[in-house]
Amino acid sequence: MKGGPDTEAHDLHQAGEGQIVLVATPIGNLQDATDRLRTVLASAEIIAAEDTRTTQRLATALGVEIRGQLISHHEHNEQRSTPELLEKVRQGATVAVVTDAGMPVVSDPGFRLVQAAVQDGLTVTCAPGASAVTTALAVSGLPSDRFSFEGFVPKKHGEKTRFLTDLQDQPRTLIFFESPPPSGRYATGND
């Protein structure tokens, strides 16, 4: 991996050298948007978005004009779109990867693309921002000296029980994601 999270996306984009930029998006408050998010949305030749409509709404709300090609890149088409995106990077394009909220790859699309890019020796960098994992840890009051992100808890009772039983003796704080129930089952009144 060339570069790193402290390097601006445009600094890495040398003549003829493409790159993938993983770009964090706000996880609930638009004021969490970073200047780097704005810069990458405005300058990337290709923006691979989990949902193009959500990304376009975000750009509009941030006052950013997307000039590059906005394409769909989500869990249902990631296997098909990954080779196309890698080819664009090989041709010198900056491909920004964004999800609806948070960091690509972390329980969101992007893993296949990053894995393939690293295997091919292509540049992968990041424009960090809000993180649901570290935000949950910070506000939990639980010990933060050792923690582990365990992903999504299985939905089926037996699988969930086995999953949690296997982790019950861990000497660290464990962080899980949980999908909301299907629409209409409850409403909190808060977004």
C-alpha positions as CSV (number, residue, x, y, z in Angstrom):
1,M,0.0,0.0,0.0
2,K,1.5,3.3,-1.0
3,G,0.9,6.5,0.8
4,G,-1.3,6.5,3.9
5,P,-4.1,8.2,5.7
6,D,-2.2,11.4,6.3
7,T,-1.5,12.0,2.6
8,E,-4.0,14.0,0.6
9,A,-5.6,12.1,-2.3
10,H,-4.4,14.6,-4.9
11,D,-0.8,14.3,-3.6
12,L,-0.6,10.6,-4.5
13,H,-2.1,11.0,-8.0
14,Q,1.1,11.2,-10.0
15,A,0.9,11.2,-13.8
16,G,-0.3,7.9,-15.1
17,E,-0.7,6.4,-11.6
18,G,-4.2,5.6,-10.5
19,Q,-5.4,4.9,-7.0
20,I,-8.3,3.8,-4.9
21,V,-9.3,6.1,-2.1
22,L,-11.6,4.8,0.7
23,V,-13.6,7.7,1.8
24,A,-15.5,7.8,5.2
25,T,-18.9,9.5,5.1
26,P,-20.8,10.9,8.1
27,I,-22.6,8.3,10.2
28,G,-25.5,10.5,11.3
29,N,-24.5,14.1,11.4
30,L,-23.6,16.0,8.3
31,Q,-21.2,18.2,10.3
32,D,-18.9,15.1,10.6
33,A,-18.1,15.4,6.9
34,T,-14.4,16.2,6.4
35,D,-12.8,18.6,4.0
36,R,-11.0,15.6,2.5
37,L,-14.4,13.9,1.8
38,R,-15.5,17.1,-0.1
39,T,-12.2,17.3,-2.0
40,V,-12.3,13.6,-3.1
41,L,-16.0,13.8,-4.1
42,A,-15.2,16.8,-6.3
43,S,-12.0,15.5,-7.8
44,A,-12.2,11.8,-8.3
45,E,-12.6,10.6,-11.9
46,I,-14.8,7.7,-10.6
47,I,-16.9,7.5,-7.5
48,A,-17.9,3.9,-6.6
49,A,-20.9,4.3,-4.4
50,E,-22.9,1.9,-2.3
51,D,-26.0,3.8,-3.4
52,T,-25.6,6.5,-6.0
53,R,-28.7,8.4,-4.9
54,T,-27.4,8.6,-1.3
55,T,-24.0,9.8,-2.5
56,Q,-25.5,12.4,-4.8
57,R,-27.7,13.7,-1.9
58,L,-24.7,13.9,0.3
59,A,-22.7,15.8,-2.2
60,T,-25.5,18.2,-2.8
61,A,-25.9,18.7,1.0
62,L,-22.2,19.4,1.2
63,G,-22.3,21.9,-1.7
64,V,-20.0,19.6,-3.8
65,E,-20.4,19.1,-7.5
66,I,-19.5,15.6,-8.5
67,R,-17.6,15.9,-11.8
68,G,-16.5,12.3,-12.1
69,Q,-18.5,9.3,-13.1
70,L,-20.7,8.1,-10.3
71,I,-21.2,4.3,-10.4
72,S,-22.9,1.7,-8.3
73,H,-20.7,-0.5,-6.3
74,H,-22.5,-2.6,-3.6
75,E,-22.7,-6.1,-2.2
76,H,-24.8,-7.4,-5.0
77,N,-22.6,-6.2,-7.9
78,E,-19.2,-5.9,-6.2
79,Q,-17.9,-9.1,-7.8
80,R,-18.8,-7.8,-11.3
81,S,-17.7,-4.1,-10.8
82,T,-14.4,-4.9,-9.1
83,P,-12.5,-5.8,-12.3
84,E,-13.8,-2.8,-14.1
85,L,-12.7,-0.5,-11.3
86,L,-9.3,-2.1,-11.1
87,E,-8.8,-1.5,-14.9
88,K,-9.7,2.2,-14.4
89,V,-7.0,2.5,-11.7
90,R,-4.5,0.8,-14.0
91,Q,-5.3,3.4,-16.6
92,G,-4.5,6.2,-14.1
93,A,-7.9,7.1,-12.6
94,T,-8.6,7.9,-9.0
95,V,-11.5,5.7,-7.8
96,A,-13.2,6.9,-4.7
97,V,-15.1,4.3,-2.8
98,V,-18.0,5.6,-0.5
99,T,-20.7,3.9,1.4
100,D,-24.0,5.2,2.7
101,A,-22.5,5.9,6.1
102,G,-19.1,5.2,7.6
103,M,-16.0,3.6,6.2
104,P,-16.0,1.4,3.2
105,V,-14.8,-2.2,3.7
106,V,-15.9,-2.3,7.4
107,S,-19.2,-4.2,7.1
108,D,-19.8,-2.3,3.8
109,P,-18.7,-2.8,0.2
110,G,-15.1,-2.4,-0.8
111,F,-13.3,-5.5,0.6
112,R,-13.1,-7.4,-2.7
113,L,-11.9,-4.3,-4.5
114,V,-9.2,-3.5,-1.9
115,Q,-8.0,-7.1,-1.6
116,A,-7.7,-7.4,-5.4
117,A,-5.9,-4.0,-5.7
118,V,-3.4,-4.9,-3.0
119,Q,-2.7,-8.2,-4.7
120,D,-2.1,-6.3,-8.0
121,G,0.2,-3.8,-6.3
122,L,-2.1,-0.8,-6.9
123,T,-2.3,2.2,-4.7
124,V,-4.9,2.1,-2.0
125,T,-5.2,5.0,0.5
126,C,-7.9,6.4,2.8
127,A,-9.6,9.7,3.7
128,P,-10.6,8.8,7.2
129,G,-13.5,10.1,9.1
130,A,-16.4,9.0,11.3
131,S,-16.2,5.4,12.5
132,A,-19.2,3.6,14.1
133,V,-16.8,1.1,15.8
134,T,-14.6,3.6,17.6
135,T,-17.5,6.0,18.3
136,A,-19.4,3.2,20.0
137,L,-16.4,2.2,22.0
138,A,-15.6,5.8,23.1
139,V,-19.1,6.6,24.4
140,S,-19.7,3.1,26.0
141,G,-17.8,3.6,29.2
142,L,-16.3,0.1,28.6
143,P,-12.6,-0.6,28.8
144,S,-10.9,0.6,25.6
145,D,-7.3,-0.7,26.2
146,R,-8.2,-4.0,24.4
147,F,-11.2,-4.3,22.1
148,S,-12.3,-6.3,19.1
149,F,-14.8,-5.7,16.4
150,E,-16.7,-8.9,15.8
151,G,-19.0,-7.9,12.9
152,F,-22.7,-8.7,12.7
153,V,-24.3,-11.1,15.2
154,P,-26.1,-13.9,13.4
155,K,-29.9,-13.5,13.3
156,K,-30.9,-17.2,13.8
157,H,-31.2,-18.1,17.4
158,G,-29.0,-21.2,17.4
159,E,-26.3,-19.5,15.4
160,K,-26.5,-16.4,17.6
161,T,-26.2,-18.5,20.7
162,R,-23.1,-20.4,19.4
163,F,-21.5,-17.2,18.2
164,L,-21.9,-15.4,21.6
165,T,-21.0,-18.5,23.6
166,D,-17.7,-18.8,21.7
167,L,-16.9,-15.2,22.8
168,Q,-18.1,-15.2,26.4
169,D,-14.7,-15.6,28.0
170,Q,-12.9,-13.0,26.0
171,P,-10.8,-10.6,28.2
172,R,-11.6,-7.5,26.1
173,T,-14.4,-5.3,25.1
174,L,-16.3,-6.7,22.1
175,I,-18.1,-4.6,19.6
176,F,-20.9,-5.9,17.4
177,F,-23.1,-4.6,14.6
178,E,-26.7,-5.5,14.4
179,S,-29.0,-4.9,11.5
180,P,-32.3,-3.1,12.3
181,P,-35.4,-5.2,12.0
182,P,-37.4,-5.0,8.7
183,S,-39.1,-1.7,8.0
184,G,-42.3,-1.1,9.8
185,R,-41.6,-3.3,12.9
186,Y,-40.8,-0.3,15.0
187,A,-40.1,3.4,14.8
188,T,-38.0,5.4,17.3
189,G,-38.9,8.9,16.1
190,N,-35.2,9.7,16.1
191,D,-32.9,9.4,13.1
